[in-house]
């Protein structure tokens, strides 16, 4: 009888489905609209930045507009509509990479990578992390990183690792660079402009931050990847790896590069070069990027000798496989829709900022750091959080004796760290959608590293305050 009871007990404590978790959070958000007073700040356009900023000391309560139970399904649908650009972008990525993958190009290239790094494959991990950190601290790569995840996964699997390793070395590399923000105009640049400090000043401390993040992240992922390589059963996504139809690579019988592979590779390289140019020079976003990847997929198929029907068939196959992950982003967006409809986001900002001002002097700087991390739950856009929180925190910092540069540091750390664990983060959920990794598995993998990141941030905040950074 005891043996029969064990499976039932385990079933009871089984982690809920990702959609169940997100819908539960939507209900929690709806409950907050009944508990938190509705309120808002006045906003005005800033002449220096051209952004609409919060007017300090302008918070006032407004008529309550709690979200009813019957409105929740509509809010979820609203979230899907609001995030349609990201959802369809992910579907197109899935279709495009299925076409490219079906040509055998990725297998041919990653096979050679595996041969060259057969005995030193772990070095690929810090290389990827450093490479994508550059994209993060220069052009602010965050959500866009999802398009590179399939390449990271292909390389990781070729080296005997798993999809989690491939996803982590790409997405966490970009996240490390984005958080450090050495030359990132979208978070640090804007925050410094609002705080009225020289643009990209204080870079030396942000460089130290970047080196710390790269080192700790590399060691963490290398340690996990080593375990997986030694014993595949230790992979946190073992079920996912079993579902993937792959063959053990015989390094002596690698697939030969053919003309179709070279042509497909050329299309991919030109496509990614165009992506970097478009994002950095032409302010391209989801619509333009989706069109670019759709073109890459079709042209790659033709280069491989496919007819129109084969291209369409492979595209649909890839989009179908990624639907589960793509829709998650819309469900997560429903949380923010509910909070916005209930007019409680500004109230939360006001309440937390007031609490920081009442903390004892020595811990106020850590209170600012915690405040920005908490606010990232409600405002996941770096630009959105800058224009909302910085006008409030800068005057507060002046009053309590914290330098404005330190205030910017608190913002960038809060804006970056939690992006890789929040279900409302499009950067995270997009990468997981592309990789097929369940959110629960990612949290289990990432939370120890997240704690390390937070400790690093806290130490740097204290140092910055002590040296009047």
C-alpha positions, -999 to +999 in steps of 0.1 A: +000+000+000+029+024+007+043+018-027+010+027-043+008+059-022+041+072-033+032+079-069+001+097-059+021+119-035+046+127-061+018+136-086+003+159-060+035+180-058+043+179-095+051+213-110+021+228-128+021+233-166+036+266-177+003+279-189-012+271-155+015+291-138+010+321-160-028+321-157-024+319-119-002+350-121-029+367-141-054+360-113-028+373-087-025+405-108-063+408-109-064+404-071-039+432-067-063+456-085-087+452-056-060+456-029-036+483-043-052+518-046-055+529-082-032+559-090-010+575-116+018+600-121+015+630-144+038+627-174+055+653-196+079+652-226+115+658-218+132+681-242+166+665-238+157+629-244+124+633-263+109+607-240+077+611-219+089+611-183+071+608-150+067+642-132+082+638-096+058+644-067+028+643-091+013+610-079-024+611-072-051+585-067-077+579-094-110+561-095-105+524-089-110+501-118-105+465-105-104+438-130-133+414-126-131+376-129-151+376-161-126+401-176-096+378-172-101+357-203-104+389-224-072+403-207-053+372-218-065+376-254-056+412-251-021+401-241-019+379-271-029+407-294-005+432-277+024+407-282+014+396-316+046+410-332+067+388-309+045+358-312+045+358-350+082+366-350+089+334-331+066+314-354+085+327-384+119+319-367+107+284-361+097+279-397+128+295-411+152+274-390+133+243-399+139+250-436+176+257-429+180+227-407+164+204-433+191+213-458+218+196-436+239+228-434+238+231-396+247+195-392+276+198-416+290+229-399+284+219-363+300+185-371+332+202-380+330+223-349+326+192-328+357+177-345+378+207-339+368+211-303+363+174-295+387+175-265+382+211-255+345+217-262+340+236-230+360+265-244+331+272-268+310+282-239+330+313-227+336+322-263+299+323-270+292+342-238+319+369-246+307+372-282+271+378-273+280+400-243+295+424-268+261+426-287+244+431-253+265+461-241+267+479-274+235+475-293+214+464-263+206+429-277+179+413-256+148+400-273+167+397-306+190+371-290+163+344-295+172+342-332+207+329-323+195+303-298+191+275-324+227+280-335+239+277-299+218+246-294+231+230-325+267+236-315+261+225-279+245+192-290+273+186-315+298+188-286+278+164-264+260+190-243+222+197-243+198+224-254+199+241-220+237+246-224+232+260-259+204+283-248+223+295-218+256+303-234+238+325-260+210+342-239+230+346-207+259+360-227+237+387-241+221+393-207+255+398-191+264+424-217+230+441-215+231+443-177+267+457-177+255+482-204+289+497-210+278+515-242+242+505-242+221+535-253+188+518-245+192+514-207+224+531-194+225+559-220+188+569-214+191+566-177+222+588-176+205+613-198+176+615-174+199+617-144+219+645-162+253+628-159+277+626-189+267+599-214+284+566-208+305+580-180+317+557-152+324+529-177+353+515-157+330+501-130+306+487-156+336+469-173+344+453-139+308+443-136+309+427-171+341+407-163+325+394-131+294+384-149+312+367-177+335+348-153+308+335-130+284+327-158+310+308-178+321+287-148+285+279-139+275+268-174+308+249-180+303+230-148+267+220-158+278+211-193+306+189-180+281+169-160+258+165-190+286+154-212+298+128-187+263+116-180+235+127-203+210+115-177+220+145-155+206+169-181+177+189-167+161+187-202+167+150-207+131+144-219+136+171-245+169+156-257+153+122-261+126+137-283+151+151-307+159+128-335+197+129-336+225+105-343+258+102-325+283+121-346+310+099-361+338+124-363+354+103-390+323+103-412+312+139-411+287+151-437+305+168-466+299+205-474+281+206-507+272+236-529+238+238-514+253+241-479+277+269-489+248+288-505+226+283-475+255+294-452+260+325-473+223+334-470+225+330-432+256+351-429+242+379-451+209+377-432+225+381-398+248+409-410+216+426-423+200+421-390+228+437-371+228+466-395+191+471-394+189+470-356+218+493-350+214+518-379+177+517-390+159+509-357+145+477-370+122+458-347+099+428-349+081+436-381+113+442-401+131+413-385+103+389-391+103+399-428+140+394-429+138+359-415+109+349-437+131+359-467+161+340-453+140+308-450+125+310-485+158+318-502+176+291-482+151+266-494+155+276-530+193+274-526+189+238-514+170+230-545+136+229-529+104+236-548+078+261-534+057+233-518+087+218-500+097+252-486+061+257-474+059+222-459+092+226-439+081+261-428+048+249-414+065+220-397+089+244-379+062+269-369+039+241-356+067+227-334+072+261-318+036+272-313+035+261-276+064+284-267+052+313-289+018+315-272+034+316-237+046+352-245+010+363-251-002+346-219+026+363-199+016+397-214-018+392-200-004+398-165+007+433-175-026+440-193-045+433-160-022+456-139-024+483-165-062+481-167-064+483-129-042+514-128-020+500-101+015+500-117+022+537-108+008+530-073+033+502-068+061+525-081+051+553-057+047+529-027+081+513-032+100+545-038+085+560-006+096+529+013+131+533+000+132+569+013+123+557+048+150+530+051+180+536+075+208+555+058+234+527+054+209+504+036+192+530+014+215+523-015+206+486-013+169+496-010+173+514-044+189+483-059+160+461-046+134+487-057+146+485-093+147+447-093+111+446-080+100+472-105+113+450-133+086+426-125+060+452-135+079+471-162+100+447-182+110+472-209+143+489-201+133+521-217+099+520-200+114+515-166+140+543-171+114+569-180+092+557-151+115+552-122+146+574-129+127+608-125+115+595-091+148+580-079+171+609-089+156+635-066+154+608-039+191+600-044+200+637-041+181+639-008+197+609+008+232+615-004+235+588-031+253+599-063+234+600-095+258+576-111+251+551-084+214+556-090+219+548-127+239+517-116+210+505-094+186+510-124+208+490-149+213+461-124+176+460-116+167+462-153+191+434-163+194+407-137+158+396-134+151+396-171+164+360-172+139+346-147+107+366-151+079+349-170+069+384-183+103+389-200+100+386-237+137+380-240+136+350-218+103+335-229+112+340-266+145+321-261+127+293-243+100+292-270+126+288-297+146+261-277+115+242-264+128+243-228+100+244-202+100+275-180+102+254-149+133+236-161+150+269-168+142+283-134+157+252-118+188+257-138+192+294-135+181+304-100+215+296-083+233+317-109+207+344-104+215+345-067+252+349-076+244+377-100+223+395-073+252+392-047+277+406-073+253+435-079+248+442-042+286+442-036+291+467-065+263+489-052+279+491-018+313+498-033+299+525-056+282+542-026+314+540-005+336+556-032+309+582-042+309+567-077 
